Each structure stands twice: as structure tokens, then as C-alpha cells.
Amino acid sequence: MTPSRLQERWLLQTADVGVRIVLADGDDPRVREAAARLADSGVTPVLVTDDRGGAHRGIETLDPRDPGRDVSDVVAEAVDRQAAKRGLDAGEQAALASDPLTVAVAAVRAGAAHGCVAGATRSSADVARSALRIVGMAPGRATLSSSFIMALPDGRAFAYGDCAVVPEPDAHQLTDIALSTADTFAALVGEEPVVALLSFSTKGSADHASLDVIRDALGRIRRERPELHVDGELQFDAAVVPHVGESKAPGSSTAGRANVFIFPNLAAGNIAYKITERLAGADAYGPLFQGLAAPVNDLSRGCSAEDVYNISAITAVEAVAGAHDAPQGGE
């Protein structure tokens, strides 16, 4: 599956189903360019902006100062919680209430949009905090994590997690990361996930305290999702090369055929995806937030219009996939 075919798959999944994606950075030219393309592709983009001029047919707008009663109610709840928690004065509360990011995420919580894309003009930390405070975590998940879909020039696609959020996951967090990344891969690539918990050791070939975390996580994953093909700890070659997997982990249903790679820490994951992107020529789609009760995804402030379009299409697919339960709100 080539990167262009991945994009075609996403468009097919979202065509004619009425998906609405709210774009928090509605005044950014890159976002507006992507919104026009989304509208032509069958996704309804909702720009958070007080400027309705020059709107492309099929693009909607949401005024951050007057977003409508349902969204305003969610915004008011979020502001009240933050005022009580952080002691915000009246001016700070007013600024938060009209903040486009707050309004965009609130639109998802209120049901005015199916997903949110933000970050073209805001930090990843801002986007993550807003998502946690307003949308909250999905039932059964306690870890906000991330993954990348890596599309190689030869057509293969893989998922890498976590590459952007959790620095040193414990066994509980690693379990959440693995399950969330498997679900992301299945929704976006359309193949059965085969999950490898990666390390420098394969099935006890070394001994170190970090390996205990992986082994603990493996047991938790198998108890929670017994039908999932997952194994660890595995070295990368044992995870992807069939004859190496058979040699180092005979009888494993994962070794030699993994397509979802779970890294032991953030350093390993971040380095690996950048190496794959730069040396193997892969297209990297992400980072995609995982574990939330509704799809909210982040953009780099250096993103292109193409990046905005791709992340918005992915967010639409996640909404269609129904992997997210009704948002319950966060802090």
C-alpha cells in the first residue's frame, strides 16, 4: 500500500458519511487551504474564526466569541473548572472562554463536530491539555499517548508508538500504548495488527530491570486482549525478519511479521521514526493522539497545508471507525 493509496483509503472511509472536523487554527492560510481540499473530498471542515469572508463552498465557520449554546455550555464548564483549580481572574476566564482552541475542543465534546485538529499556531502541550481537560480519556484508558503511521515507498505501512508523549512508560502505560496503537493501525491501515514490544533483548536473551516492565506489560495486554497477536520482548530484527524471528523466538505468532512496533521509551520511539523517515524515505503521519474519548490530533507549528489535510483526513477516519466513546470531560 503506497502513501497515496493510504490517502485514498481514508477518503473512501469518510466519503458520504457527514464527518465534521473542527480546525482550531481557522485563520491560518495553511489551514484554510487544507479546508478547501477537505470540503472537495467530502469531509466538512469547520473553521474556528470570526472571519466568514472568502469561505469556500462546503466550509463552515464557528465564531469563538459566539459558538452557539451547546458549545458555549461546554466552554463555560471548562472555564469554571479551570477557574476553581487555578484561581483565574475575570480577564483570564474571558480569554480562555474565547480561545479558539478551547472552543474547538468543546465543539467535539458538545457533538458539534466529530473530531478536532489543532496546533498549527499552538504548542503540542496546549493541544494535549485542552483535549484532556475538555474531552477526557476513553473508558478503560488512563494514558494519553501517540503513534505515527509510517508508510514506506514499497507500499508497506507500520505503526510506531509512543514517539511523542510518554517519556518512560511503566507497565500500565506501555499496555495502554500498545493497545491504542494496535487500534490506530487497524483503523487507518485496515490490516490486522501484529504487535511487537521492542527492546535490546529477545525472549530473555538479556536481563535488565527495563525488561521487567515489558514482560509485565505483555501479560497485561494478553489478559485484556487475548485475541491480539502480540509478543515481547523482541529485538527489531526478530520482529520483522521471518527467519530471524523463527530462530530467536520459535513458535511466536508475532516474530518475523510485526506491523505495530511499541518502543520501550520515548527516546527510542522518536529516534526510530525519524530514522525511518529520513533514511528509508517513509512518509510519517502523526503524531496521532491516542487514549482520548474523541479524536483530537495535533499539528506541528511548521506544518504544511498537506500535513493539515492528512491529519484532518486521519481524524475523520478515527471518528468513522467509532473507536472513541462519548466524551466525558477531563480535569
DRENLOSE-863065 format. One line per field, with one value per residue (C-alpha): residue in one letter; residue number from 0; x, y, z. Coordinates in pm, 1 decimal, always signed. Each point is the difference from the previous one (the first is absolute). Layout:
<drengus>
resn: A	...
resi: NUM	...
x: X	...
y: Y	...
z: Z	...
</drengus>
This chain:
<drengus>
resn: M	T	P	S	R	L	Q	E	R	W	L	L	Q	T	A	D	V	G	V	R	I	V	L	A	D	G	D	D	P	R	V	R	E	A	A	A	R	L	A	D	S	G	V	T	P	V	L	V	T	D	D	R	G	G	A	H	R	G	I	E	T	L	D	P	R	D	P	G	R	D	V	S	D	V	V	A	E	A	V	D	R	Q	A	A	K	R	G	L	D	A	G	E	Q	A	A	L	A	S	D	P	L	T	V	A	V	A	A	V	R	A	G	A	A	H	G	C	V	A	G	A	T	R	S	S	A	D	V	A	R	S	A	L	R	I	V	G	M	A	P	G	R	A	T	L	S	S	S	F	I	M	A	L	P	D	G	R	A	F	A	Y	G	D	C	A	V	V	P	E	P	D	A	H	Q	L	T	D	I	A	L	S	T	A	D	T	F	A	A	L	V	G	E	E	P	V	V	A	L	L	S	F	S	T	K	G	S	A	D	H	A	S	L	D	V	I	R	D	A	L	G	R	I	R	R	E	R	P	E	L	H	V	D	G	E	L	Q	F	D	A	A	V	V	P	H	V	G	E	S	K	A	P	G	S	S	T	A	G	R	A	N	V	F	I	F	P	N	L	A	A	G	N	I	A	Y	K	I	T	E	R	L	A	G	A	D	A	Y	G	P	L	F	Q	G	L	A	A	P	V	N	D	L	S	R	G	C	S	A	E	D	V	Y	N	I	S	A	I	T	A	V	E	A	V	A	G	A	H	D	A	P	Q	G	G	E
resi: 0	1	2	3	4	5	6	7	8	9	10	11	12	13	14	15	16	17	18	19	20	21	22	23	24	25	26	27	28	29	30	31	32	33	34	35	36	37	38	39	40	41	42	43	44	45	46	47	48	49	50	51	52	53	54	55	56	57	58	59	60	61	62	63	64	65	66	67	68	69	70	71	72	73	74	75	76	77	78	79	80	81	82	83	84	85	86	87	88	89	90	91	92	93	94	95	96	97	98	99	100	101	102	103	104	105	106	107	108	109	110	111	112	113	114	115	116	117	118	119	120	121	122	123	124	125	126	127	128	129	130	131	132	133	134	135	136	137	138	139	140	141	142	143	144	145	146	147	148	149	150	151	152	153	154	155	156	157	158	159	160	161	162	163	164	165	166	167	168	169	170	171	172	173	174	175	176	177	178	179	180	181	182	183	184	185	186	187	188	189	190	191	192	193	194	195	196	197	198	199	200	201	202	203	204	205	206	207	208	209	210	211	212	213	214	215	216	217	218	219	220	221	222	223	224	225	226	227	228	229	230	231	232	233	234	235	236	237	238	239	240	241	242	243	244	245	246	247	248	249	250	251	252	253	254	255	256	257	258	259	260	261	262	263	264	265	266	267	268	269	270	271	272	273	274	275	276	277	278	279	280	281	282	283	284	285	286	287	288	289	290	291	292	293	294	295	296	297	298	299	300	301	302	303	304	305	306	307	308	309	310	311	312	313	314	315	316	317	318	319	320	321	322	323	324	325	326	327	328	329	330
x: +0.0	+166.5	-44.8	-238.5	-209.0	-13.5	-146.2	-246.5	-105.2	-64.9	-209.9	-206.2	-66.8	-125.9	-189.0	-371.9	-19.8	-23.3	+317.0	+62.8	+355.9	+56.1	+325.5	+108.5	+246.8	-266.1	+179.2	+322.0	+47.0	+127.6	-309.8	-229.3	+170.2	-39.3	-362.8	-84.7	+150.4	-182.5	-331.0	+64.3	+75.0	-330.0	+106.8	-163.9	+269.2	-108.4	+237.2	+16.3	+14.6	-193.4	+78.0	-265.6	+126.9	+127.7	-136.5	+22.9	-319.1	-36.2	+201.8	-175.6	+116.1	-29.3	+34.9	+211.4	-190.2	-342.7	+25.5	-362.1	-171.9	+115.7	+365.2	-21.2	-132.0	+298.4	+239.6	-156.6	+40.2	+365.4	+68.2	-170.4	+211.8	+319.9	-98.7	-58.3	+318.7	+238.2	-157.9	-55.5	-110.0	-286.2	+225.7	+169.8	-335.6	-125.1	+314.1	-33.4	-368.9	+71.2	+319.5	-40.1	+165.5	-238.0	-298.0	+119.0	+40.9	-327.4	-174.2	+100.4	-119.0	-329.9	-54.4	+34.1	+296.5	+127.1	+367.1	+243.5	+333.5	+209.4	+356.8	+94.6	+37.5	+10.9	+234.5	-60.7	-24.5	-284.7	-188.9	+52.9	-110.7	-317.3	-83.5	+49.0	-195.9	-298.4	-26.5	+168.6	+121.7	-187.9	-146.9	+259.6	+292.6	+212.2	+286.5	+10.7	+252.0	+84.0	+87.8	+119.8	-115.4	+316.2	-60.5	+303.4	+67.5	-48.4	-361.9	+33.8	-149.8	+85.8	-101.4	+258.2	-91.5	+67.4	+211.6	-116.7	-166.7	+106.0	+374.3	+44.0	-315.5	-65.0	-174.1	-349.2	+88.2	+177.0	-312.2	-217.6	+247.4	+7.8	-377.6	-66.5	+263.7	-139.2	-345.1	+142.5	+175.5	-311.2	-217.1	+239.2	+177.0	-276.4	+224.1	+6.4	+244.4	+294.3	+166.5	+365.9	+119.0	+351.8	+320.7	+367.3	-87.1	-206.6	-195.0	+245.6	+328.1	+100.2	-97.5	-69.0	-255.7	-145.0	-91.2	-218.1	-223.3	-43.6	-69.6	-254.7	-168.0	-12.2	-193.0	-243.3	-57.5	-66.8	-248.5	-185.3	+10.0	+61.3	-80.4	+274.8	+323.1	+261.7	+337.9	+303.1	+254.6	+126.6	+297.9	-95.9	+147.3	-183.7	-321.1	+18.1	+227.7	-170.5	+308.8	+143.7	-331.9	-20.8	+354.4	-24.8	-366.8	-117.8	-373.9	-81.0	-302.3	+158.3	+371.4	+97.4	-329.3	-66.2	-159.4	-52.8	+315.2	-17.3	+316.4	+121.2	+31.6	-51.1	+364.7	-1.7	-332.5	+80.5	+342.3	-140.2	-274.3	+239.4	+254.2	-273.7	-120.6	+341.2	+195.8	-276.0	-198.7	-317.4	-293.6	-71.4	-362.4	-25.0	+49.1	-355.0	-140.1	-136.4	-208.4	-239.3	-377.0	-25.8	+246.8	+217.8	+325.9	+296.8	+191.0	+355.1	+23.4	+223.2	-268.8	-90.7	-351.0	+56.7	+71.6	-319.1	-197.2	+146.0	-47.4	-355.0	-75.6	+143.2	-208.4	-308.6	+83.0	+43.9	-342.9	-158.2	+175.6	-192.4	+303.7	-89.6	-276.0	-209.9	+221.4	-33.6	+218.3	+331.4	+143.5
y: +0.0	+321.9	+328.5	+121.8	-313.5	+63.1	+340.2	-155.6	-246.8	+281.0	+188.5	-308.0	-57.8	+352.8	+62.6	+70.8	-58.3	+362.2	+25.2	+345.3	+89.7	+321.9	+180.9	+217.1	+213.6	+129.3	+320.9	-171.7	-3.5	-360.3	-111.5	+184.9	-160.7	-344.1	+73.4	+69.1	-331.8	-182.2	+149.5	-122.4	-346.4	-37.1	+96.5	+310.4	+225.7	+243.0	+293.7	+171.7	+363.2	+324.0	+66.8	-150.1	+172.1	-202.9	-329.3	-286.0	-186.2	-285.7	+170.9	+104.0	+246.7	+16.5	+341.3	-37.5	+289.4	-144.8	-373.6	-86.4	-112.9	-362.7	+81.5	+303.4	-220.4	-234.7	+295.1	+147.2	-330.1	-21.9	+360.2	-48.9	-308.8	+180.9	+309.9	-212.2	-198.4	+278.4	+309.5	+182.1	+361.1	+138.7	+105.4	-337.8	-175.3	+216.4	-69.0	-374.5	+6.5	+159.6	-195.1	-171.8	-317.3	-21.7	+59.7	-256.3	-281.4	+98.7	-38.2	-368.3	-51.0	+172.1	-216.9	+289.7	-174.1	-356.0	+84.9	+286.4	+92.0	+273.7	+113.8	+192.6	+306.1	-163.0	-227.7	-373.5	+46.1	+249.1	-241.2	-295.8	+197.5	+121.1	-351.1	-147.7	+275.0	+6.4	-335.1	-218.4	-357.0	-291.1	-249.8	-259.9	+218.9	+206.3	+95.1	+273.0	-127.8	+38.7	-197.2	+55.1	-183.9	-58.9	-62.8	-138.3	+57.4	-372.8	+21.9	-147.8	+188.1	-27.6	+165.9	+134.1	+84.4	+195.3	+259.4	+331.6	-8.6	-246.2	+19.4	-314.3	-212.5	-241.9	-333.2	+149.6	+279.2	-235.4	-216.6	+299.0	+111.7	-344.8	-45.6	+352.7	-26.4	-334.6	+159.4	+299.7	-228.1	-210.7	+307.6	+186.0	-276.2	-259.3	-295.0	-227.4	+139.1	-220.1	+166.5	-21.2	+138.4	+100.5	-2.0	-97.4	-355.0	-278.4	-229.7	+5.0	+23.0	+278.0	+104.6	+355.8	+183.3	+169.0	-341.4	-72.3	+291.4	-148.4	-349.0	+135.5	+198.5	-307.3	-192.6	+288.0	+35.8	-370.4	-1.3	+304.3	-90.9	-378.2	-5.3	+250.3	-123.9	+148.4	-106.8	+139.7	+73.7	-10.6	+153.7	+183.2	-258.3	-279.8	+198.5	+59.6	-255.9	-341.6	-220.2	+203.6	-13.2	-374.8	-38.8	+233.9	-47.9	-334.0	-52.5	+369.3	+123.9	+346.5	-51.4	+63.7	+158.7	+292.3	+316.0	+190.3	+91.6	+105.9	+165.4	-28.0	+377.8	+329.3	+38.9	-329.2	+69.4	+355.2	-95.3	-300.5	+186.2	+275.1	-255.4	-181.5	+327.0	+138.4	-310.4	-229.0	+276.6	-77.3	+237.2	+58.9	+75.2	+133.9	+29.5	-121.6	+33.1	-321.6	-93.2	+295.7	-35.9	+173.0	+72.2	+304.6	+20.5	+233.4	+180.5	+125.7	+378.1	-58.4	-203.0	+35.4	+13.9	-363.6	-93.4	+170.1	-184.3	-340.7	+34.2	+125.0	-299.1	-234.4	+167.1	-51.8	-369.8	-36.1	+153.9	-234.1	-301.7	+58.9	-78.0	+281.9	-1.4	+303.0	+268.1	+28.7	+303.2	+17.7	+181.7
z: +0.0	-113.7	+187.0	-271.3	+41.3	+374.4	-73.8	-243.6	+268.9	+246.1	-252.4	-79.4	+369.3	+55.2	-325.0	+31.4	+376.6	+110.6	+207.7	+147.4	+104.7	+192.5	-75.9	+291.8	-198.0	-234.5	-101.4	-106.7	-381.6	+6.6	+186.2	-238.1	-299.5	+154.8	+88.9	-364.0	-100.4	+279.9	-109.8	-354.2	+143.2	+184.6	+353.2	+149.6	+149.7	+271.1	+36.1	+338.5	-109.7	+23.0	-367.4	-223.8	-314.4	-290.7	+126.3	-246.5	-80.2	+249.6	+273.5	+319.2	+263.5	+378.1	+164.0	+318.1	+158.1	-80.5	-73.3	+78.5	+317.4	+18.3	-63.1	+230.5	+280.8	-31.6	-14.9	+315.4	+185.1	-102.8	+102.3	+336.0	+72.6	-89.1	+197.0	+310.0	-49.9	-100.8	+151.3	-330.2	+19.8	-209.5	-287.2	-16.5	+2.5	-285.8	-202.7	+55.1	-92.7	-339.3	-68.1	-340.5	+130.9	+294.9	-227.7	-256.6	+251.7	+168.9	-336.2	-1.6	+356.4	-84.6	-308.7	-243.4	-164.3	-14.1	+49.2	+43.8	-158.9	+162.2	+48.4	-313.5	+222.5	+345.3	+189.8	+29.3	+377.9	-47.2	-224.7	+233.5	+306.6	-170.3	-118.6	+346.4	+175.3	-233.6	-179.7	+261.2	-21.5	-152.6	+247.1	+89.5	-107.8	+235.3	-231.8	-261.2	-253.8	-365.9	-307.6	-355.2	-307.6	-203.5	-370.9	-184.7	-370.6	-68.3	+117.2	+348.3	+293.9	+369.2	+325.8	+247.3	+360.7	+213.9	-177.8	+146.4	+343.2	+274.0	+83.0	+214.2	-1.4	+282.5	-62.5	+25.2	-242.9	-239.9	-3.1	-89.8	-267.3	-160.1	-6.2	-123.9	-273.0	-115.0	-29.9	-188.1	-248.3	-60.3	-58.5	-227.9	-191.7	-3.7	+80.5	+302.6	+258.1	+97.4	+297.5	+101.2	+334.1	-99.8	+201.1	-19.9	+109.5	-156.3	+231.3	+287.6	-191.3	+244.2	+349.5	+112.5	+211.8	-311.4	-139.3	+303.0	-104.5	-348.4	+131.6	+247.8	-278.9	-224.6	+264.5	+46.5	-373.7	-44.4	+286.8	-131.0	-370.6	-27.1	-373.0	-84.3	-158.1	+234.6	+131.7	+177.2	+83.1	-360.4	-174.4	-317.1	-237.0	+181.2	-34.9	-377.5	-166.2	-23.7	+21.4	+287.5	+183.2	-44.5	+130.2	+298.1	+96.6	-141.8	+18.7	+43.5	-195.1	-15.8	-64.4	-361.6	-103.2	+233.2	-137.7	+327.5	+190.0	+364.6	+126.2	+360.0	+41.5	-176.6	-101.0	-190.5	-169.3	-103.4	-136.1	-187.0	-182.2	-109.2	-124.7	-193.2	-148.6	-95.9	-101.4	-126.8	-170.1	+193.3	+31.1	+369.1	+90.1	+352.1	+286.4	+51.9	+352.1	+149.3	+302.0	-17.5	+5.8	-339.4	-281.2	+66.2	-194.5	+5.5	-274.0	-2.3	-16.0	-303.8	-177.0	-366.1	-145.9	-105.5	+362.9	+115.1	-267.0	+86.6	+376.8	-55.1	-224.5	+263.9	+269.7	-214.5	-41.2	+376.5	+49.8	-255.4	+151.8	+322.3	+211.1	+238.9	+256.6	+87.1	+153.4	+375.9	+68.5	+175.6	+296.6
</drengus>
